[in-house]
Amino acid sequence: MLERLLFRKIEAWILFAVLLVGALLTIMFGWSVLYKAKGGERGGRIMELLMSVAQLPDPLMQLALSEKNVIQPQIIAFDEFSGLRRYDSDFNDTGSLLVSSFNADKGISTVYLYDLASQKRLFEWTPPIEGIIAGSSYRGKRNLKKNYRTQHPLLMDNGDLLFTSSEGPLVRIDMCSQLRWVVDRHFHHSIEMASNGNIFVPHVLAAPTDIDSITTTNHAVSPIRDDGIAEISPNGEIVEEWSVKDILERHGYNGLLYGVGPYEVDRTHLNDIEPILVSDDFVQQGDLALSLRNLSTVLLYRPSTDEIIWLSTGPWLRQHDVDYQGNGVFTIFGNDELRGETNQDSLRDYSTIWAYDQKDGSVKSFLELDAVDIFTASQGLHRVLPNGDVFIEEQNSHVLHRVNGARLRWSYVNSLGDDKIGALHWSRYLRSDEQQFDWIEKAGCT
């Protein structure tokens, strides 16, 4: 009976009608899911049901595509040198590096302390990925073990470490890599400590179950990803949150926010929050310097009075890492990457660190890196050191440098052997007067 039913002849017009209705239903289903994903609010329970149906294959698809879900290569071909290469034989660096990089033996990005004087690793942390995932609602491909970035680790005085995956929860582990807490939100990019001990991290002000969340809150234009500023206590509690979109809207920057360039979801792309630690004649403790990459804009925001103290767009393009140098001067790592489908074209073949002077709003080149051949079209970090040298992470090449004007002091890579190095994920330079490593002797980790 089943065989007769399966092989029964069907009139051509019936088959055509079924195919036509099926195609129309498929188109309507696809449109409904797209409408809801873009922030559409109509449709009620029917739309919610359609979204639930659309998400049913997700676990299987994630499993099937896991081998293809590589965000960026974690192992990089590199045969120029191994470990630390010193260019200035008369200079002895007493600092340390806190390196976030891929460990091929463990199959994940770890964090380690590297002593520049002895050229030895002092300590290493391994993110407890199973516990992190268990305490998080994020299952995006950036949170797979092989893609996990352990990004911009922040070392606490007791040996604890804070980091994110770059698009997922904020995590704190102890010196023995045991999980202390997970803040289950969509955090990304920089991690910096304020003078009160709280931590500032960019995040998305949206539901924690949707890693690509967008919002239509408080405006009637196309929905955008609502990047926010999160202040987190050392105990992992969210103290306060601010919306970058709302800050710009309140202070009359709708033209900058919505009137320049084509529509895009990731409109502001907040990639650095730099808390001001000490008040002076130009800034107040608690001010926040913000870098908005996709607007090529840097600004100083004062949360205590809800003021934008200054805002500057360019001459940097798609910049990263704004730092305060005192006396009203801010330095900005300029990528000078042009906007486009590939995002690979740039104004020049070297990076530039710019200086913005709050006193008169002037901008000048602080350090052009053409003489030392340093260029990274995206990401990139810098730190100006007390003697005027600059620490730089050339992220796209996965090399760390210390630069003295037009010459290199040293360069460093995480060598994996066989002409391979580990990818870098926002490392730090620690001065000798910042180092408090007494906890290493007491670690007793097994």
N, C-alpha and C positions, 0 to 999 in steps of 0.2 A: 504493500500500500504506500509506504514511504517512497519507494522507488518510482511508482507511477506518478506520485505528486511532484517529485523533484524533476522528472523528465517530461512533464506534461507540456504540450504545445501551447504557446501563448500568442494571441493576436498581436501583430506588430504595433497597432495603435495603442494597445494597453501598455506594452513595454515602453513605448515612447512617452506616454503620459506619466508612467511611474518614474522614469528617468528624469523627466522635466520637473515633476514635483519634488523629487529628491534633490535635484540641483538647486532649486529655489529655496528649499528648506536649509540646505548646506550654506548657501550664501547668506540667508537671514541669520542662521546660527553664528556664522563667522563675524558678521557685522555686529551682532548683539554683544558678543564677547569683546570685540575691539572697542565698542562704545563704552562698555563697563570698565575695561582696563584703562581707558583714557580719562576716567573720572566721571563718566555719565551717572546721573543720580535717578533717572526715571526707570520705570519698569518694575519696581518693587520686587516681590518674591519670585516672579518669573525670571527676572534677570539674575537674581541670586542663584536660582536653580540651574540656569544655563551655565553660569560661571563654575558651579560645583561639578557639572557634567564635564566641562572643558578641562578641569584639573584632574579628573580620574586617571588619565594615563601618565601623569607626571612622574610618580615613583619609578615606573618601568622605563620611561624614556630617559630619566636621569641615569638609571643603571646601564641602559644600552649605550648611552652616549658618553659614559664616564671617561673612557679612554680618549675621547676627542675633546673633552671639556678642559683644555689646557689654556689658561689665561695668557701665560707667557712662558717661554722656556725657563726652567729652573737651573739647567746646566748649560753653560755658555762656552763655546770654543774660544780659547785664548792662549796664545803661545809667546807673548811678549816677555813675560817674567813670571816668577812665582813668589807668592807672599809679599814681603815688604821690599821695595826697591828704593834705596836711598840715593838721591842725586846730590845732596849737600853733605859731604863727608865731615865737615866741621860742625854740623848742627846735630845735637843730641836732643831728641824729643822725649820729655818725661811724662807725656800724657798717655791716655789709653783710648782705645776704640771700643764702643759697644756696637757690635756688628750683628745685624740681622741678615742671614744668608742661608742658602740651601745647604743641607747636610745630606750628601748622597748615601751615606751608610744608614741614616735613619729615615730617609725618604721624605723629609719635611724640613722647612726652614726653622733653624734653631737660632738662638741668640748667644753670643759669647763675648767675654771680655778679653781684649788683646792688649798686652803691655808693649808699647812701642820701644822702650829702652831694651828690654830683654828679648823682644820679638817672640814672646810666648803667650799662649792662651792661659788665662788665669782661672776661668770658670765658664760653664756652659749651661744653658737652660733649654729644655725641650718642651714645647707646648703639649699639654695632655689633650690631644685632639678629641679623643672619645668623650672625655668629660665635658669639654667645651661644647661639642655638638649636642650632648645629652641635655645641657642646660640652656640650649638656644633653640629658637624656632626657625633659624636660618638654615636652609639646605641648598643655597645657591652654589654654583661651581667654584666660587672663590673660597668656599669653606671646605672643599675637598682636601684631603691630606696633602696630595701632591701639589695643589695650588696654594696652600695656606702660606701667608706672607709674614706672619708674626711682625706686623708693620710698626715702625717707629717706636721701638721698645723704650719704656721709661723706667729707669732703675731707681728704686727706693733705697733709703739708707740702711734698711735691714736685709737687703738682698732680694726683696720681692720685685716682681717685674710686671708692668702693665703693657698691653699691646692689643691690636685688633687683627682681623684677617684682611683688612682694608675695605671690606664691605660686609660688616656683620657685627657680632657682639664685642663689647669691651671686656677684657679678661684681666684678672690679677692672679698670679701664681706666686708661691713662696720660693725660697732659694733652692728647694729640692724639687721644683717643678710640680708641686702639688697645687691643685686648684683651690683658690680662696673664694673667689666669686666670679659670676658672669652677669653682666648687665645686658639683658636680651633686647637690644635695640639695633638699629642700622647705623653703626658708627663707621667713619671712614677718615683716611688721611692722618693729619698730625695729632700728636698727644703732647700737651704741655702742662706744666704745673704752675699755678699762681702762687703769690706770696702767702696766701692763707692755707696752702697745702692742698687745696682742691685742684681738680684736673679739668682742663678744657679740651673737648674733642668735637670736631664736626660730626653731625649726624643728620638723619632724615626724619623730619617731624611727621611720621605716618605710622600706620599699623606695623608692628614688628613681624607679621607673617608675610609681608609683601616687600621683598628686597628692592623692587623697582617702583615703589610707591610714588604716586603723584597726588596733588591736592588742588582743590578749587577754592580753598578757604579765603574769604575776604576779597575776592576779585572775580570779575566776570569774563576775563579773557581766557585764552587757551590754558589748560592746566599745566603746571610745571612741577618739577621735583622741589619740594620745599626744604632746602638745606637749612639746618639750624645750628645754633651754638649750644652745646650741652656743658653744664658745670656739674662735675661728679665729685662726691666726697671720697676720701680714702677708703671708706667702707663700702663703696659701690652703690651709693644712693644718688639719684638725680636731684641736685639741689635747685637748679633753675634751668629754663630753656628759653631761647630767643629765636625767632624766625628771621633769617636774613632778608627774605622777601618782604616781610612786614616792616622791617627797619627801613629798607629802601623806599617802600611805598609811603610810610609815615613822613619821611623827610623830603618828599618831592622828587624822587629819582625814578618816576615811572618811565620817562623817556629812555633812560639808560637800561632799565629792566626789561621793557617791552618794545621799545621803539627802534632798536638797532639790530640789524641782521634778521635772518629768517627765524621762524618759530622753532624752538627746541625744548624738550622736556628738561634737560639738565642745564637750566638757564644760568645759574650763578656758579655752581661747582666750587663751593667753599673748600679750599685745600690746606689752609693754615689759619690757626688762631693763636696769636702770640700775646699772652697776658703781659701787661706792664707791671714790673715787680717793684719799682721804686719811683716815687713822685719827684718831679723836678719842675723847672719853670715852664715846661711845655706839655707835660703829660701828668696824669694822676695814677697812682697805684690802683689797679683794678680796671684800667682802660684795656681795650682789646684791639689789637691790630689784626685786620682780616684781609685775606687774599682770595679774590673771586676770579678764578682762572678764566672762565668762559666769557666774562665781561672785561678781561684785561684790566681789572680795577683793584686797587688797594685802598683801604680806608682805616681810620681810627674811630672806634665806637666807644662811647662812655656809658655803660649800663646804668650807673648810679643816677644819671640825669637824663637818660635816653637822648643823647646828642651824638651826631656825627661831627667830630671835631675837624676832620679833613677827609677829602676823598679825591683820588687822582686816577684817571684812566690813561694808561700808557705813560711813556713811550714803550715800556715793556709789553710783550704779547704773551698771553697764556702763562703768566708767571707763577712761581712757587716761592714759598718760604720768605716771609717778611720778618725782619729782626730789628729791634730798636737798639741804636748805638749810643744814645744819650745826646744832649744838647739839641734836641728836636730833629735828629737825623735818623731815618729809617733806611735800611738796605733791603733790596728786593732781588731775588734770583730770577733773572729774565730768561725765558726759554726762546722767545721770539719766533714761535712756531705759528705759521699761517693757518687760518681756519680753512677747512676743506674736507672732502670725503675721506681722504687718506690721512690727513693731519701729519704728513711727513715733510712738507715743504717749510723752509725757514728763511728768514731774511738774510742770514749769514751762517757760516759754518763754524761758529764758535758762540759760546754763551757769554752773557754780560751780566754782571751784578751792578744794579743801579742804586743811586742814593737819592732819596726824597728828603728835602729840607722843609720841615714844618714852619720854620720862621718866615719864609717868603714864598713857599710853594714851588721852589725851583727843583729841577731834576737834572742830575748829571751822571755820567758814567763813573761808578766807583772802582770797578775792576773789569777790564775787558780781557777775556781768557783766550785770545787768539795766540799769544806768544807761547802759551803752555798747551795749546791744542786740546782744550777741554770744551766739549759740546754735548748737551743732552736736550733733545727736542721736547721731552716731557719730563715731569717730576724734577728731581734735583734739589739738593740742600746746600746751605752754606752756613758757616759760623765764623765771624770775625774774632780773632784771638787778641789778647792784650798787647802783643808786640806788633800787631798789624798784619800778621799772617792770616790766611783764610783757609779753613777746612771746607772741603767740597766733596759731596757725593755726586759723581758723574753717573747718574743712575742708569741711563740707557746703555752705557758701556760696562757698568757694574765694577767701577774702580773708584777708590777713595783717594783723595789727594790732600796734601798740605802745600799751599802756594805762598810764595814770598814775592809779591810784585809780578815780574815777568819771568820768574823761574820757579821750578818745583823743588820743594824740600824732599818730599817722598811721595810714592804712590803705593797703594796696597790693594791686593785682591785676595779673595778666599779661594785658595788653590785646592782643587780636588784631584790633582794628578792627571796624567795623560793629556796635557794641554787643555785642561778644562777648569773652569772656575764656577763658583756658585753665584746665582743671581742675588743682588742686594735689594733690601726692602726698607730703606730709610734708616741709616745708622747714625751714631752720635760720636762726637769727640768729647772726651772728658779731660779737663785740665787736671794737673797734679794736685792743685789745691781743692779740687772738687771730689777727689777720690777718698772714699771711706769704705775700705774693703775688709774691715776687721771681721765681718760676718763670715768670710770665706773659711777661716780657720775653725769656726764654730758650726759650720754647715752640717757635717756628719751625715750627709745623704747616702743612702744605700741604693 
